Amino acid sequence: MRPVSLSPVQQRRLERLAQDAGRSIEQTLKFVLRDGFEYCEWQVRESRAADADARRLGTTTHEIVMRQARDLIDSARSRRRLGA
């Protein structure tokens, strides 16, 4: 594998991204080389925003969501059968 050389700006960007992602610089570099800085930065931002939403709004279990989805589908089918 060829050595990778980063500019000082890229190095700071990588360090900041690794810190935001909670990963090592080496782990983060692997993803940056594969996907690019912009995508990785977007992905970390969105992940952190989703985590914040989950803390703020709470979460629910898969079983509850599936039950609610089945109830909604059943309700729609019942309305259709009744001609509503």
C-alpha positions in Angstrom: 0.0 0.0 0.0 1.2 3.4 -0.9 1.9 5.9 2.0 -0.8 8.6 2.4 0.2 12.2 2.8 -2.2 14.7 4.1 -1.9 18.5 4.1 -2.0 20.2 7.5 -5.6 21.3 6.8 -6.6 17.7 6.0 -4.8 16.4 9.0 -6.7 18.8 11.3 -9.9 17.9 9.5 -9.2 14.2 10.1 -8.4 14.7 13.7 -11.6 16.7 14.3 -13.7 14.1 12.4 -12.1 11.2 14.4 -12.9 13.0 17.7 -16.5 13.8 16.6 -17.0 10.2 15.6 -15.4 8.8 18.7 -12.9 6.8 16.7 -9.2 6.7 16.3 -7.5 8.6 13.5 -6.5 5.3 11.9 -10.1 4.0 11.9 -11.4 7.3 10.6 -8.8 7.5 7.8 -9.9 4.2 6.4 -13.5 5.6 5.9 -12.2 8.9 4.6 -10.1 7.2 2.0 -13.0 5.0 0.9 -15.9 7.6 1.1 -14.3 11.1 1.2 -14.3 13.8 3.9 -17.6 15.3 2.9 -19.6 12.1 3.1 -17.9 11.0 6.4 -18.5 14.4 8.0 -22.2 14.4 6.8 -22.6 10.9 8.2 -21.2 11.8 11.6 -23.3 14.9 11.8 -26.5 13.0 11.0 -25.6 10.2 13.4 -25.0 12.7 16.2 -28.3 14.5 15.4 -30.2 11.2 15.4 -28.6 10.3 18.8 -29.6 13.7 20.2 -33.2 13.2 18.9 -33.4 9.8 20.5 -32.2 11.2 23.9 -34.7 14.1 23.6 -37.7 12.2 22.3 -37.1 8.8 23.6 -37.2 5.5 21.8 -39.5 2.5 21.5 -39.0 -1.2 21.0 -39.3 -2.9 17.6 -42.2 -5.0 18.9 -44.2 -1.9 19.8 -43.6 -0.3 16.4 -44.6 -3.6 14.6 -47.8 -3.9 16.6 -48.7 -0.3 15.9 -48.0 -0.8 12.2 -50.2 -4.0 12.1 -53.0 -2.1 13.9 -52.8 0.7 11.4 -52.9 -1.7 8.5 -55.8 -3.7 10.0 -57.7 -0.5 10.6 -57.2 0.7 7.0 -58.4 -2.8 5.7 -61.5 -2.6 8.0 -62.4 0.9 6.7 -62.0 -0.3 3.1 -64.3 -3.3 3.7 -66.9 -1.1 5.2 -66.7 1.2 2.2 -65.6 4.2 4.3 
